[in-house]
Amino acid sequence: MYQKVIKRWLDIICCGGAMIFLWPVFLIIALLIKLDSKGPVYFKQKRVGIHKTHFYIYKFRTMRTDTPKDMPTHLLKDPDAYITRMGKFLRKTSLDELPQILHNVLINGDMSIIGPRPALWNQYDLIEERDKYGANDVKPGISGWAQIHGRDELEIPVKAELDGYYAQHIGFLMDVRCLLGSVKSVLKSEGVVEGGTGAMEMAAAREKKGRIMILTNHSYMLYQFRKELIQEFMKKYEVVLSMPYVGHEDDFKKMGCKCIETPIDRRGINPVTDLKLIRAYRRMLKSEKPDMVVTFSIKPNIYGGLLCGWMKIPFCANVQGLGTAFQKKGLAEFVTVLYRIAFHHVKKVFFENQGNAKEFRKRKIIPAKKQVVLKGAGVNLDRYRYCPSREENQIKFLFVGRIMKEKGVDELFYAAKKLKKEYGDKIEVGLVGFFEDEYKEQVGQLQEDGVVCFYGFQEDVRPFYENASCVVLPSYHEGMSNVLLEAASIGRALITSNIPGCREAVDEGINGYLCRVKSAKSLYQKMRKFVELTKEERKEMGKNGRRKMQAQFDKKDVVKKTVKAVLS
């Protein structure tokens, strides 16, 4: 009697009374939807009703019109990308369900106020599970017993069992309990998880293992220099990577990392793109709920740090060099203020050299007790194995890096021209890497004149290190030059600028030479000095470099120190 008669009349009376008050809300929401995005106000979808019959459910549209049809939200690859701005609000507050009061309960009668939430017609796993408990033999509802016990967070077997419990205990008091529980859940936005069911179980798994989220601006560089660190994190944590996809993202996925593509404008400050980045970070931090965040490079450090501080998420940051931001007056002061705010709640900040750490103390950005100075990213001694010099009748200098002013290429080209005039074919100056557009014509002319040999970008630089006599890097600023560490590990002498991030790799006269920064004359003199050494002296410099890397820059030691600081 309750199910067939009383429940239906209660639905009509309650929904009819509600519509008297709700019709202005319907109009306002409809107007906002039309203003927010193209498409209809309503969205209808085939669902499973009582005894597994089919009907159409009505909702306010919350997703773009190009969203794949008849696909549950949890099966979409990136559900957030399809949800409109107005849709996020409607789904969070459950206001998108309001049309069901009018169309599905009051007019059509294919739903009740309380009952199992109707499955999509092709959600066969849920339909099959509900059969076990008789939950398909009661009229579906706008809300129900499962909805107030987890909603989107429930695994399908758990949801079906809760729906079955309702079917077995259906009655007036049960409906009242569900209704009151629904009001409470809606007011608290409980159980709303876009993009997946089973969030409770996943949360429990994370509770056991924990979750680290890494924010960076370059997937290729992260893999090249931090792969071993991430592998160590994965022993105790689930690892989520937020980064632009510029290489090796598939390798990270094969390792077992969750990867989220996050476009970043790496150069300059653009309010529009930076605001999008901040929103993306906020959304990710909210949905991923990491136990710890680790950031690399300036924008992830600042924007990620600000959000972690506001959201009370523990985080550690990596300063991989000061870059041009600290070289320009005005911009340096602005960046300093941003760093102070962003690092207010930071747990640890990792620096790659003492000079950068001192600069942050000098600018009162962060105290010494929160600083950890590492030997850069370290060098993988097994990957960059010692290789005896192959020098025969030609001394080969090698530059590896982006061909740009800040890397000291103007000084290098000056020195190369002078040395070529003096020594001719006795020397070669090789270039490996991308060039900035402004250097395209110049590099082409130098190559045509026989001053340099340009080899372009190389995925694996080891053969070029092995074929070189000496690696040259007259850079203006570095965090810690990985090029120098790799070359020294293979057993090559170094000539580089006497600046933080470069000088640490060189013991003057032992495994290389230091030149004055931005001094073409000083660089030329050091390169000429190397040419004048005997072959055995040059080889001994290379061997000394390998010994130095083994003693001071082993990546295993750097990873161990980093993990200890992050997890302590």
FILUM-189252 format. One record per residue (C-alpha): x, y, z; residue in three letters. Coordinates in steps of 0.001 Angstrom, whole numbers, padded with zeros to 6 digits, always signed. Example, Ala and Ser with C-alpha at 12.3 -4.5 7.8 and 13.67 -1.06 7.14 Angstrom:
2
+012300-004500+007800Ala+013670-001060+007140Ser
This chain:
568
+000000+000000+000000Met+002815+002453+000922Tyr+004807+001865-002288Gln+001861+001753-004711Lys-000390+004493-003321Val+000808+006508-000339Ile+004346+007118-001645Lys+003030+008384-004987Arg+000564+010822-003361Trp+003273+012103-001010Leu+005494+012739-004058Asp+002735+014713-005823Ile+001853+016807-002767Ile+005474+017572-001818Cys+006681+018306-005350Cys+003587+020342-006241Gly+004059+022487-003141Gly+007781+022854-003851Ala+007190+024108-007393Met+005105+027009-006062Ile+008256+028363-004429Phe+010883+027057-006859Leu+009694+028403-010217Trp+011683+031694-009823Pro+014806+029610-009086Val+014197+027621-012293Phe+014070+030834-014325Leu+017234+032312-012772Ile+019239+029112-013272Ile+018038+028803-016868Ala+019141+032359-017607Leu+022591+031824-016028Leu+023130+028617-018010Ile+022338+030392-021282Lys+024711+033246-020420Leu+027508+030861-019415Asp+027680+028544-022431Ser+026079+027618-025708Lys+023441+024910-025794Gly+020068+024015-024276Pro+019079+024691-020661Val+017959+021113-020063Tyr+019909+017921-020473Phe+018105+014603-020809Lys+019590+011151-020640Gln+018298+007587-020845Lys+018203+005926-017431Arg+017054+002653-015881Val+013703+002747-014036Gly+011670+000268-012017Ile+011970-003370-013224His+014814-002218-015536Lys+012532-000251-017852Thr+014021+002802-019549His+013017+006453-019208Phe+014575+009893-019717Tyr+015849+011839-016724Ile+015869+015660-016876Tyr+018578+017903-015423Lys+019891+021399-015817Phe+022788+021172-018272Arg+026158+021313-016479Thr+028516+020119-019225Met+029562+021300-022662Arg+027560+020126-025658Thr+030606+018215-027035Asp+030782+015892-023994Thr+030689+012193-025049Pro+027083+010980-024937Lys+025842+008295-022547Asp+029154+008061-020729Met+029249+008104-016906Pro+031283+011020-015564Thr+033717+008657-013834His+034655+007124-017213Leu+035614+010446-018800Leu+039368+010950-019094Lys+039199+014499-017744Asp+035674+015302-016506Pro+036614+018772-015260Asp+037456+019796-018823Ala+033836+019256-019880Tyr+032044+020856-016928Ile+031006+024485-017434Thr+031601+027218-014851Arg+027916+027326-013971Met+027882+023531-014058Gly+030457+023270-011276Lys+028225+025319-008999Phe+025070+023399-009919Leu+026692+020002-009380Arg+028290+021003-006096Lys+024967+022273-004722Thr+022891+019530-006465Ser+020696+022222-008016Leu+021156+020508-011391Asp+018711+017835-010149Glu+015793+020289-009701Leu+014079+019557-013082Pro+013441+015997-011892Gln+010981+017384-009323Ile+008833+018790-012118Leu+009323+016406-015038His+010237+013026-013571Asn+008327+013021-010281Val+005359+015365-010682Leu+004486+015021-014395Ile+005798+011656-015633Asn+005877+009733-012367Gly+008850+007592-013432Asp+010815+008695-010344Met+010125+009276-006677Ser+011638+011801-004305Ile+013402+008970-002458Ile+014741+005797-004061Gly+017888+004302-005614Pro+019589+006771-007932Arg+018740+005661-011524Pro+021647+004080-013405Ala+022578+004991-016959Leu+021075+002542-019452Trp+024575+001233-020273Asn+025888+001107-016700Gln+025642-002664-016761Tyr+027941-003299-013801Asp+025735-001287-011425Leu+022497-002752-012847Ile+023841-006283-012417Glu+024951-005641-008848Glu+021554-004153-007940Arg+019851-007328-009207Asp+021516-009233-006376Lys+019660-007133-003796Tyr+016341-006468-005562Gly+017183-002757-005903Ala+016022-002675-009546Asn+012458-003524-008484Asp+011699-000255-006707Val+011102+003136-008311Lys+014319+005201-008581Pro+014592+008491-006720Gly+016211+011901-006742Ile+018069+010879-003596Ser+018314+007730-001525Gly+020058+005653+001100Trp+023252+005257-000931Ala+023302+008982-001746Gln+023543+009959+001926Ile+026225+007349+002629His+028858+008427+000146Gly+027289+009183-003230Arg+030080+009423-005865Asp+032634+008193-003337Glu+031163+004676-003206Leu+032430+001681-005122Glu+029693+000101-007276Ile+029281-003059-005114Pro+028900-000911-001992Val+026436+001431-003693Lys+024328-001517-004931Ala+024265-003083-001459Glu+023064+000189+000111Leu+020363+000500-002560Asp+019329-003068-001724Gly+019111-002171+001956Tyr+016675+000613+001052Tyr+014584-001753-001095Ala+014319-004209+001801Gln+013409-001558+004394His+011287+000802+002312Ile+008683+002731+004311Gly+007656+006164+005515Phe+010256+006397+008299Leu+013029+005220+005960Met+012044+007903+003422Asp+012047+010581+006127Val+015559+009513+007209Arg+016751+009662+003594Cys+015158+013071+003036Leu+016718+014614+006159Leu+020065+013014+005316Gly+019882+014391+001777Ser+019327+017935+003038Val+022381+017588+005274Lys+024540+016127+002467Ser+023540+018853-000008Val+024267+021647+002474Leu+027730+020169+003123Lys+028353+019147-000532Ser+029258+015696+000753Glu+030179+012879-001596Gly+030517+014960-004768Val+033580+013619-006592Val+033899+014464-010276Glu+035555+011819-012398Gly+035217+008700-010359Gly+033402+006291-008095Thr+035137+004542-005247Gly+036887+007612-003845Ala+036462+006231-000311Met+038485+003130-001137Glu+041080+005183-003031Met+041342+007557-000090Ala+041853+004608+002237Ala+044629+003307-000019Ala+046286+006734-000008Arg+045999+006806+003762Glu+048091+003644+003886Lys+050701+004730+001344Lys+050395+008513+001226Gly+050524+010775-001810Arg+053156+013204-003072Ile+052366+015713-005792Met+055168+017257-007838Ile+054660+020549-009676Leu+057187+021403-012374Thr+057434+023307-015655Asn+059151+020696-017855His+058452+016951-018097Ser+061621+016286-020115Tyr+063941+017921-017586Met+062154+016275-014661Leu+062745+012841-016161Tyr+066339+013576-017143Gln+067451+014806-013735Phe+064880+013726-011106Arg+063802+010262-012224Lys+065783+008562-009465Glu+064293+010878-006827Leu+060768+010076-008014Ile+061525+006352-007978Gln+062608+006702-004348Glu+059431+008618-003457Phe+057368+005839-005051Met+058597+003332-002482Lys+056488+005069+000168Lys+054127+007327-001748Tyr+051787+007419-004684Glu+053301+010073-006970Val+051264+012569-009012Val+053084+014764-011544Leu+051719+018093-012773Ser+053714+019359-015758Met+053641+020483-019384Pro+054075+017472-021693Tyr+057339+018067-023555Val+058794+014569-023440Gly+059022+011423-021268His+055466+011717-019920Glu+054790+008179-021204Asp+057914+006958-019407Asp+056584+008410-016162Phe+053254+006645-016704Lys+055075+003345-017261Lys+056858+003908-013950Met+053437+004081-012286Gly+053093+007835-011802Cys+049820+009648-012354Lys+050492+012458-014827Cys+048407+015621-015256Ile+049208+017784-018265Glu+049510+021381-017073Thr+050491+024057-019625Pro+052856+026708-018227Ile+054113+029879-019868Asp+057730+029500-018762Arg+058915+032927-019888Arg+057589+036213-018522Gly+054495+037060-016522Ile+051165+037024-018335Asn+048200+037690-015989Pro+045798+035660-018142Val+047885+032488-018488Thr+049202+032739-014924Asp+045672+033029-013531Leu+044714+029904-015487Lys+047720+028140-013985Leu+046741+029156-010451Ile+043190+027891-011014Arg+044527+024631-012423Ala+046799+024153-009403Tyr+043958+024905-006991Arg+041679+022415-008713Arg+044355+019718-008716Met+045331+020223-005082Leu+041696+020079-004063Lys+040945+016905-006021Ser+044223+015020-005476Glu+044499+015855-001742Lys+048277+015270-001525Pro+050025+014653+001777Asp+053064+016543+000512Met+053788+018799-002460Val+057249+019262-003986Val+057752+022132-006454Thr+060451+022845-009061Phe+061145+026168-010862Ser+059864+029670-010228Ile+056150+029579-011158Lys+055374+026237-009504Pro+057404+027434-006482Asn+055472+030691-006138Ile+051948+029801-007277Tyr+052052+026275-005889Gly+053591+027562-002652Gly+050928+030244-002206Leu+048116+027732-002674Leu+049697+025106-000411Cys+050043+027750+002305Gly+046407+028811+001994Trp+045168+025205+001829Met+047453+024081+004679Lys+049217+021427+002585Ile+052852+020703+003585Pro+055256+021527+000765Phe+058941+021704-000120Cys+060389+023808-002936Ala+063441+023564-005177Asn+065296+026701-006310Val+067285+025518-009312Gln+068960+028838-009957Gly+068081+032515-009718Leu+067652+033012-013457Gly+067066+036315-015185Thr+064318+037284-012709Ala+066966+038238-010148Phe+069192+039985-012687Gln+066760+042784-013568Lys+066153+045623-011156Lys+062487+046072-010352Gly+061583+042561-011405Leu+063989+041197-008783Ala+062227+043152-006020Glu+058816+042000-007236Phe+059876+038338-007372Val+061436+038694-003908Thr+058103+039783-002431Val+056288+036911-004156Leu+058823+034400-002842Tyr+058518+035759+000713Arg+054758+035280+000663Ile+054877+031912-001089Ala+057547+030474+001233Phe+055949+031704+004459His+054677+028186+005268His+057266+026141+003372Val+058789+023139+005140Lys+062160+023090+003341Lys+063683+024884+000358Val+066370+023027-001583Phe+069163+024994-003237Phe+071736+023730-005706Glu+074560+025982-004506Asn+075517+028071-001480Gln+075444+031312-003470Gly+071728+031038-004214Asn+070943+030071-000618Ala+072904+033088+000637Lys+071009+035393-001757Glu+067679+034189-000333Phe+068926+034844+003220Arg+070220+038270+002197Lys+066817+039165+000722Arg+065139+037820+003884Lys+063055+035407+001864Ile+063746+032384+004031Ile+065882+031690+007137Pro+068851+029332+007138Ala+067026+026717+009255Lys+064632+026002+006373Lys+067374+025797+003735Gln+068947+022597+002444Val+071864+022958+000039Val+072329+019981-002273Leu+074967+019103-004834Lys+072533+020052-007583Gly+070575+017051-008810Ala+073742+014981-008523Gly+075002+012795-011352Val+074196+009154-012063Asn+077657+007622-011993Leu+076429+004409-013619Asp+074778+006163-016554Arg+077699+008576-017040Tyr+080507+006050-016730Arg+084161+006949-017023Tyr+085431+006707-020615Cys+089136+007262-021400Pro+089812+010218-023658Ser+089779+009434-027383Arg+091918+012430-028262Glu+094233+011791-031172Glu+095457+014662-033330Asn+092687+017144-032535Gln+091640+018815-029280Ile+087855+018972-029194Lys+086023+021576-027116Phe+082314+020941-026612Leu+079494+023283-025596Phe+076201+021629-024516Val+073159+023763-023817Gly+070748+026285-025270Arg+072622+028635-027587Ile+071650+031920-025967Met+073358+034996-024546Lys+072990+033950-020886Glu+074975+030772-021591Lys+077982+032866-022630Gly+077942+031958-026315Val+079067+035427-027404Asp+082247+034953-025383Glu+082594+031393-026683Leu+082329+032488-030325Phe+084974+035185-029734Tyr+087363+032643-028203Ala+086632+030067-030932Ala+087515+032547-033690Lys+090826+033477-032056Lys+091793+029872-031342Leu+090948+028786-034876Lys+093236+031503-036263Lys+096076+030332-034000Glu+095682+026561-034108Tyr+093632+025828-037220Gly+092526+022196-037473Asp+094339+021281-034265Lys+091162+022252-032420Ile+087415+021861-032914Glu+084610+023703-031123Val+081399+021684-031161Gly+077912+022898-030236Leu+075096+020620-029068Val+071645+022053-028333Gly+068893+024350-029541Phe+069659+027921-030532Phe+067610+031048-029934Glu+066318+032586-033181Asp+068677+035555-032875Glu+071658+033173-033185Tyr+070420+031149-036138Lys+072204+033187-038808Glu+075364+033609-036740Gln+075702+029883-035985Val+075150+029089-039665Gly+077892+031517-040718Gln+080354+030260-038084Leu+079775+026703-039227Gln+080267+027707-042853Glu+083538+029443-041905Asp+084765+026310-040102Gly+084860+028022-036684Val+082307+025712-035028Val+080589+022396-035700Cys+076865+022505-034915Phe+075280+019131-034020Tyr+071802+020307-033011Gly+069758+018899-030138Phe+070700+015380-029052Gln+068506+013079-026958Glu+071601+011278-025673Asp+074653+013515-025237Val+076990+010830-023885Arg+078658+010003-027243Pro+079517+013692-027665Phe+081009+013919-024163Tyr+083062+010808-024888Glu+084338+012263-028157Asn+085337+015573-026527Ala+088558+016627-024825Ser+087033+019439-022739Cys+083529+020742-022060Val+083137+024544-022026Val+080273+026417-020341Leu+080829+030187-019886Pro+077351+030691-018389Ser+076157+033866-016613Tyr+074061+032051-013982His+073258+028452-013064Glu+071620+026530-010255Gly+073997+023625-010661Met+075085+022775-014178Ser+074152+019174-014961Asn+076240+019431-018137Val+079406+019980-016105Leu+078609+017127-013715Leu+077864+014700-016542Glu+080981+015629-018510Ala+083228+015365-015450Ala+081700+012000-014524Ser+082602+010644-017967Ile+086129+011971-017437Gly+086325+015233-019316Arg+088095+018415-018269Ala+085946+021514-017687Leu+086257+025226-018452Ile+083466+027311-016991Thr+082539+030623-015361Ser+083598+031381-011804Asn+079991+031694-010592Ile+077740+029751-008179Pro+076418+026660-009908Gly+079535+026250-012067Cys+082552+026736-009813Arg+081477+023855-007547Glu+082288+021349-010319Ala+085869+022590-010804Val+089029+022457-008740Asp+091189+025082-010459Glu+094024+023489-012422Gly+093071+020002-011177Ile+090096+019022-013323Asn+089657+022242-015287Gly+089767+026038-015243Tyr+087515+028874-014112Leu+087192+032049-016197Cys+085744+035447-015333Arg+082031+035651-016118Val+081161+037689-019246Lys+084854+037974-020141Ser+085666+036756-023654Ala+089361+037422-023059Lys+089454+035355-019866Ser+087654+032459-021570Leu+090051+032549-024513Tyr+093059+032496-022174Gln+091746+029446-020270Lys+090934+027542-023447Met+094363+028375-024867Arg+095977+027233-021620Lys+094212+023878-021977Phe+095431+023499-025569Val+099029+024058-024422Glu+098869+021176-021925Leu+100345+017836-022874Thr+098011+015020-023874Lys+098725+013220-020597Glu+097972+016359-018559Glu+094645+016761-020313Arg+093770+013101-019657Lys+094735+013442-015984Glu+092372+016408-015656Met+089557+014184-016914Gly+090397+011435-014428Lys+090439+013965-011599Asn+086981+015138-012641Gly+085630+011587-012369Arg+087146+011215-008887Arg+085555+014507-007814Lys+082105+013398-009011Met+082432+010077-007181Gln+083435+011790-003954Ala+081033+014765-003959Gln+078226+014519-006531Phe+076885+010944-006487Asp+073161+011183-007275Lys+072394+008445-004740Lys+073636+010706-001947Asp+071640+013684-003247Val+068440+011614-003487Val+068942+010214+000006Lys+069445+013698+001492Lys+066415+015083-000368Thr+064062+012279+000675Val+065188+012533+004286Lys+064459+016287+004370Ala+061056+015927+002657Val+059796+013037+004770Leu+061263+014004+008145Ser
